[in-house]
Amino acid sequence: MTLGIKVLDHGKVDLIDAMGGDLDIVNAARVSFSSYQSEMDERAEGLINFLMKNKHATPFEHVTYKFYVKCPIFVAREWFRHRWSSFNEMSMRYYVPDELEFYIPEYDSMRKQVGKPGNYSFEPITDQTTVSFIQGLMSDVYSVAESAYYDLLDAGVAKEIARSVLPVGQYTEFVWTVNLRSLLNFLSLRNDSHAQLEIREFAKAIEEFAESIAPVALKLFRDNGREAL
């Protein structure tokens, strides 16, 4: 893997492998007419635009990405709802980390919820004393949970039970394999102003890697309103 892209305080996204690119989208579509292109040109870009605009989605499934992701558990739980892809996650039934890592929002990410369920917005918490109190409280909770986890292991409790005391702010790791069609659907929801800030930060990194493999498709995705396929 490369160095990857750092996300949040301890998170990371890296592109492990990829198969295909813009030209594979074009030729997946052209096979319907038993034709083939050997290089990208304006005609090929126009075809991708036509496919995107009219939601002829299957040619985009011939580009595939494999990512390594390290994120808080609550972010992973949102991510795993995108079921048209494959996930394998670190399991603490078997593995005991040398060090546990937990998410604490930075000053500019601390926010409060204003309004009623289904009709609310978020506002920043700008008072430094309040932010410091929240960060300290979160750190204290994490410290107690971490100590309890290792104490349970030392007492002989099975790993699969001991892990239950750990909060969803703990970082986990997983491998995500996804085709470009499903990836664009993920981006349309998660790299959007309505998405939770934390998963949006990860989606931005995913989009950066995706564009490095299929730059024409990602440009046209944005040009066509970032709509799901």
WOSUL-V313713 format. One record per helix or strand of 3 or more residues. SS is the DSSP state (a for helix, b for strand). FROM is the first residue (numbers start at 1). TO is the last residue. If there is no record, write none. Layout:
ss-><SS;SS>
from-><FROM;FROM>
to-><TO;TO>
This chain:
ss-><b;b;a;a;a;b;a;b;a;b;b;a;a;b;a;a;a>
from-><5;11;22;42;58;64;73;86;107;111;119;128;159;170;180;197;215>
to-><7;19;33;53;62;72;79;89;109;116;124;154;165;179;190;213;223>
